[in-house]
Amino acid sequence: MDDRTGKRIILKAPWFIDATEKGDLLKLGNVEYVLGAEGQNQTGEPNAPEQPDPENVQAFNLCFLLEYIDGENFTIEKPANYDYWSSYTPNISPPWPGPLFSLTYTHPMTLEPRTLPFDPLDQDGWWAYRQVINHNNFETGFYRGPISCINWPQHAYLEGKLVDEPEEVVQHHLKQAAELNMSLIYWLQTEAPRPDGGHGWPGLRLRGDIFDTEHGMAKHAYIREARRIKAKFTVLEQHVGTEARMHETGLSEEEVRAYEFDDSVGIGAYRIDLHPSTKGNNYIDISSLPFQIPLGSLIPQRVRNLLPACKNIGTTHITNGCYRLQPVEWNIGESAGAFAAYCKNNGKEPHQVYDDMESIREFQQALMDLGVRLQWPQDKVHAL
Ligand SMILES: Cc1cc2nc3c(=O)[nH]c(=O)nc-3n(C[C@H](O)[C@H](O)[C@H](O)COP(=O)(O)OP(=O)(O)OC[C@H]3O[C@@H](n4cnc5c(N)ncnc54)[C@H](O)[C@@H]3O)c2cc1C
């Protein structure tokens, strides 16, 4: 269904690639997929919850841009639901240190309370974390002050998910997320502690004109966790997590490497970085090793003409935490595109390639010719 026209459209093509934020083509194409957390009883992953829960996904954030103009007052009217959000404390475990609207949050790695300063004139702390504009670099007058893209735990939306929900539920959560944002802005303008002992920064204003949306927020929510294909091969914490690998191999932290995939189609490196989730988990932020992207994680178990090209590959709730990041998703997308081209040019289906080591090697060579790295320098070089 085309959202803009309400018309039903049928697309026919020999190949489909899904790089949507929520894995929408998986649903539309009846591709078997997983959503939410797998259970430890299924994957054996040390950091997985005991039982699977498809409702348990990482919070989304509806990001927005704030500009700061010193000496001016842009204080908005107190939002109707401000009292609710300003006293809101996430119900998660291990416990959040207090109300969400605070400069203190849970340190993702230690899970201890951690306070960062907030000062839009400072080069440190919450503001500088994602400052995107220094107005001094522009002469147009369009920017009158510095601008920061707010993507913080203080407006992580934990009250529900956006994937596999009826449209009215999705719209309800998006509306609530926008209201949460407005309350956070009001809190920053009026109550946030200042380094000089005062409270609030009235010179902050929402730059909704830049996104050009009705509510002034980003056009789309930041989705950390989408539908994932049920793949020929699923990457587990035991393949990439530092401690899990040390446990599996008996090697020390200095010696241990991620599992080497014979069918590697790329590489990535990022901590397993799970944000607080809709079913009550606080951060799960654990060390991982520089890893590879196995071809098997790009191949659906049954469907033969659709490839995933972003965070919708065969990972788990846990390993999504290190495959969902920018350079990794780009590598996945490039390799998925190259794979479709390889299959088309050679008259082969993805499953046929996957079942034949010679074809895998030929495809890996094609990737290397394109400049895609298949292994980290420190990995043991296998016969590619
Ligand atoms: C607010 C925010 C903060 C982030 N922070 C970080 C961070 O700190 N560090 C980090 O590493 N990563 C971060 N990420 C993740 C990072 O931005 C993404 O991993 C990256 O943008 C993915 O790039 P991509 O080109 O694969 O996909 P995208 O940028 O999503 O591009 C895919 C494009 O393909 C289109 N598309 C998809 N399927 C189809 C189809 N079937 N037909 C036609 N078009 C299609 C989509 O509409 C889209 O335009 C963040 C993301 C957001 C939104």
The ligand as a MOL file (V3000), in Angstrom:
LIG
                    3D

  0  0  0     0  0            999 V3000
M  V30 BEGIN CTAB
M  V30 COUNTS 53 58 0 0 0
M  V30 BEGIN ATOM
M  V30 1 C 19.7700 8.9990 14.9620 0
M  V30 2 C 20.7400 7.9380 14.5570 0
M  V30 3 C 21.9240 7.8010 15.2560 0
M  V30 4 C 22.8380 6.8290 14.9110 0
M  V30 5 N 24.0040 6.7550 15.6070 0
M  V30 6 C 24.9610 5.9360 15.1830 0
M  V30 7 C 26.2550 5.9560 15.7870 0
M  V30 8 O 26.4980 6.6940 16.7370 0
M  V30 9 N 27.2130 5.1330 15.3010 0
M  V30 10 C 26.9760 4.3100 14.2370 0
M  V30 11 O 27.8920 3.6200 13.7960 0
M  V30 12 N 25.7340 4.2360 13.6680 0
M  V30 13 C 24.7430 5.0320 14.0970 0
M  V30 14 N 23.5160 5.0060 13.4880 0
M  V30 15 C 23.2510 3.9900 12.4670 0
M  V30 16 C 23.6690 4.4600 11.0910 0
M  V30 17 O 23.1540 5.7330 10.8150 0
M  V30 18 C 23.1550 3.4510 10.0750 0
M  V30 19 O 23.8280 2.2630 10.3730 0
M  V30 20 C 23.4700 3.8680 8.6380 0
M  V30 21 O 22.8210 5.0670 8.3080 0
M  V30 22 C 23.0370 2.7920 7.6840 0
M  V30 23 O 23.4110 3.1740 6.3870 0
M  V30 24 P 22.8170 2.4640 5.1340 0
M  V30 25 O 23.3070 3.2210 3.9570 0
M  V30 26 O 23.0750 0.9970 5.2140 0
M  V30 27 O 21.2300 2.6110 5.2880 0
M  V30 28 P 20.3130 3.8910 5.1910 0
M  V30 29 O 21.0460 5.1510 5.4860 0
M  V30 30 O 19.0970 3.5460 6.0020 0
M  V30 31 O 19.9530 3.8990 3.6430 0
M  V30 32 C 19.1820 2.8860 3.0380 0
M  V30 33 C 18.3420 3.5300 1.9540 0
M  V30 34 O 17.7840 2.5420 1.1300 0
M  V30 35 C 16.3920 2.7730 0.9580 0
M  V30 36 N 15.7820 1.4640 0.7510 0
M  V30 37 C 15.7040 0.4380 1.5870 0
M  V30 38 N 15.1210 -0.6360 1.0000 0
M  V30 39 C 14.8160 -0.2470 -0.2360 0
M  V30 40 C 14.1890 -0.9040 -1.3340 0
M  V30 41 N 13.7670 -2.1680 -1.2590 0
M  V30 42 N 14.0270 -0.2070 -2.4590 0
M  V30 43 C 14.4820 1.0700 -2.5740 0
M  V30 44 N 15.0800 1.7350 -1.5640 0
M  V30 45 C 15.2400 1.0850 -0.4230 0
M  V30 46 C 15.9640 3.4510 2.2430 0
M  V30 47 O 14.7890 4.2090 2.0400 0
M  V30 48 C 17.1930 4.3560 2.5370 0
M  V30 49 O 17.1240 5.5770 1.8610 0
M  V30 50 C 22.5590 5.9570 13.8290 0
M  V30 51 C 21.3650 6.0740 13.1250 0
M  V30 52 C 20.4580 7.0600 13.4790 0
M  V30 53 C 19.1590 7.1630 12.7020 0
M  V30 END ATOM
M  V30 BEGIN BOND
M  V30 1 1 1 2
M  V30 2 1 2 3
M  V30 3 2 2 52
M  V30 4 2 3 4
M  V30 5 1 4 5
M  V30 6 1 4 50
M  V30 7 2 5 6
M  V30 8 1 6 7
M  V30 9 1 6 13
M  V30 10 2 7 8
M  V30 11 1 7 9
M  V30 12 1 9 10
M  V30 13 2 10 11
M  V30 14 1 10 12
M  V30 15 2 12 13
M  V30 16 1 13 14
M  V30 17 1 14 15
M  V30 18 1 14 50
M  V30 19 1 15 16
M  V30 20 1 16 17
M  V30 21 1 16 18
M  V30 22 1 18 19
M  V30 23 1 18 20
M  V30 24 1 20 21
M  V30 25 1 20 22
M  V30 26 1 22 23
M  V30 27 1 23 24
M  V30 28 2 24 25
M  V30 29 1 24 26
M  V30 30 1 24 27
M  V30 31 1 27 28
M  V30 32 2 28 29
M  V30 33 1 28 30
M  V30 34 1 28 31
M  V30 35 1 31 32
M  V30 36 1 32 33
M  V30 37 1 33 34
M  V30 38 1 33 48
M  V30 39 1 34 35
M  V30 40 1 35 36
M  V30 41 1 35 46
M  V30 42 1 36 37
M  V30 43 1 36 45
M  V30 44 2 37 38
M  V30 45 1 38 39
M  V30 46 1 39 40
M  V30 47 2 39 45
M  V30 48 1 40 41
M  V30 49 2 40 42
M  V30 50 1 42 43
M  V30 51 2 43 44
M  V30 52 1 44 45
M  V30 53 1 46 47
M  V30 54 1 46 48
M  V30 55 1 48 49
M  V30 56 2 50 51
M  V30 57 1 51 52
M  V30 58 1 52 53
M  V30 END BOND
M  V30 END CTAB
M  END
